Amino acid sequence: MSIDLDDEILQDFLVEAGEILESLGEQLVELEQSPDDLDLLNAIFRGFHTVKGGAGFLAINALVDVCHSAEDVFNVLRQGDRQVSADLMDVILQVVDVVNEMFDQVRAGNQPEPANQALLQRLRSYTAAEEAEPFPGGDVVSVEPAPIVEPAAVTDIVEQEFEAMLDSGEEGGAQASDDEISEEEFEQLLDSLHGKGGSPTPQSNSAPAEQPAADEISEEEFEQLLDELHGKGRFSGENVVSAQQQTENEAVTAKTGDSGDITEEEFEQLLDELHGKGKFSGENLKTNVPSVAEPEIAVNETKITKPQASSEPTPKKVEPVTAAAKPVNASTAKDAKKNHKASPAQGESTVRVDTHVLDEIMNMVGELVLVRNRFQTLKANEETGEQFSKAVSNLDVVTADLQLAVMKTRMQPIKKVFGRFPRVVRDLARSLNKEIRLELVGEETDLDKNLVEALADPLVHLVRNAVDHGIELPEQRQAAGKSREGLVILTASQEGDHILLSIQDDGKGMNADALRAKVIEKGLMDAETAARLDDKECYNLIFLPGFSTKTEISDVSGRGVGMDVVKTRISQMNGVVEIDSEEGVGSTIVIKVPLTLAIMPTLMTKLGDQAFALPLASVVEILDLDLRKTNVVDGQPVVIVRERALPLFYLGEWLVHEPGYEVNKQTMSHVVVVNAGGRQVGFVVDQLIGQEEVVIKPLGAQLQGLEGLAGATITGDGKIALILDVPGLMNRYAG
């Protein structure tokens, strides 16, 4: 069965529920470290409750069932009837994975498949012992006659009676004119709950003790809550009788006693019946309640108590997360592994933009119109020299501001990616019997939405490798004089027009000699070449295809075929990856990517008459060197710069094939030092034009996928310049 994706209510649900599900994983891992945090418990409870409620309104019953079971568990936890345990969190996190899978199916327009019943049974087992006696089930609620009680005392109605009002009677009640009750009838029903329609009986002096003011919601707030949940009372049942006739039941007064409060649990169950379960079909509303002759029930005071902490959760920065090292059986580790093999996420097609950003854009567009009008005026004027120069300056300022503002509309905080790592680290630490604490720094750093999505997989792989390969077992750390708990720090920061991301661990680090031996053993490099590598170049060997120092295959980090893919992905984003390590201290991997994929800062160069753009992220420095002082080592021209050998490559030999073009190798020339695959090399060019921001255009079908070229752009003089891909060039011509 398909779902109508054009439904506005569904789209609102997808946005709201999506944000809740994104934060649930992080909140759950934080809860494991702070099991007594009532605010956190209530935030998670409300998250499941909100998703359940929206799914119920849309009749997505499979999602409702799972969320309702999870909600019941957290209701028990926040009441203090059960403590948070690692085993419980394993089950809850598996449930969150199931909910996310269902949510993806809904987003694709399909009704989700019901959850695995074995998983639901495991989940419900955590509430079985604490649950109160269930209310009578079945389609008929029988009420035994009892003597009519004089309405002398304050009388409350309990959850069963309110359900009876909603579930409707068949024979004795007045029939509605159609399948809905009007807003007025629904208000009368609420009035009967809160005392507006009750008999004029004086209030009892034996009212229950007052709750703190912060723990109460007023009648008006409750009515607004119900109106928001139900769209002012539009139920899809067959028969809904009036509130007055439903309250004419003598057994009600006998049950209510003198209490003026309903408990928090009753309030939640009441909301479930009203909204959360979402299964209001005609068959479910055929509940018979025999009518009784005309008693009146006085409901003078009804206080609905709820804890203060159950208010809307306030966002807070992620605290360092520790994943306790507890043994798990093979099936648990296998389940954790399966949970991370999620299907490829569908890219979001919308972003939320602050209105003040849009206001700024509109103001700048207005300025742009004025500048355009100024140019049109200058065009007709013969004496335009100085005025034209001023107009161009104005255009430059407005265009730059407009470009920045439009870029902001696509920006998202990196927290969207960082939010998944507490769960990843927690699960891996349990499966590997390690103790690991994760720290997140710079979560509010903004970057292009496309980059946020593209960085997710590479970062997950790097973090998993840090946990698996970097951090030692607790016993090994103690033997080395370290704390049992390992530390992984994930950092994001902005540096000019680039974003820096680092993954740092305090694990065992890497041994350069071991890496040299391994690369020779695998036949990826000869012994002489490997011996010339310095330590930093050795660390970058882990990015070679098929390279791995693991002697055994790991279920966590795979078969050593992933790090080269990480490097390729980063290169596709015009970024670079650098790695540094110290044996026994730890490793740090730094990723540098541009703020946006649409506009790229470049260094424009010329080879002959053709312009080429080098991504500025790859450029380290520019040198003017006398090419006559080069040396040749193993057939490779090199030049000594600051006592280090710098390999030289003449780009003209690779890229220019014009008749009559000759590469200059005998005089002073410009050398652009670039970072290529973790090592620095020099590209010899004929001419430097300067730094220029370019708009990246894809290559045509005939050139698409050509190694060494990242795209094309149009220069200021109207000519076409090719944008070079430095790692691709090295692989193609110097590999």
Buried (B, 14 or more C-beta within 10 A) or exposed (E): EEBEEEEEEBEEBBEEBBEBBBBBBBBBBBBBBEBEBBBBBBBBBBBBBBBBBBBBBBBBBBBBBBBBBBBBBBBBBBBEEBEBEBEBBBBBBBBBBBBBBBBBBBBEEEBBEBBEEEBBEBBBEBBEEBEEEEEEEEEEBEBEEBEBBEBEBBBBBBBBBBBBBBBBBBEBBEEBEEBBBBEEBBBBBBBBBBBEBBEEBEEBEEBBEEBEEEBBBEBEEBBEBBBEBBEBBEBEBBBBBBBBBBBBBBBBBBBBEEBBBBBBBBBBBBBBBBBBBBEBEEEBBBBBBBBBEEBBBBBBBBBBBBBEBBBEBEEEEBBBBBBBBBEBEEEBBEBBBEBBEEEEEEEBEEEEEEEEBEEBBEBBEEBBEEBEEBBEEBEEEEEBEEEBEEBEEBBEEBBEBBBEBBBBBBBBBBBBBBBBBBBBBBBBBBBBBBBBBBBBBBBEBBBBBBBBBBBBBBBBBBBBBBBBBBBBBBEBBEEEEBEBBBBBBBBBEBEEBBBBBBBBBBBBBBBBEEBBBBBBEBEBBEEEEBEEBEBBBBBBBBBBEEBBBEEEEBEBBBEBEBBBBBBBBBBBBBBBBBBBBEBBEBBBBBBBBBBBBBBBBBBBBBBBEBBBBBBBBBBBEBBEBEBEEBEEEEEBBBBEBEEEEBBBBBBBBBBBEEEEBEBEBEEEBBBBBBBBBBBBBBBBBBEBBEEBEBEBEEBEEEEEEEEBBBBBBEBEEEEEBBBBBBBBBBBBBEE
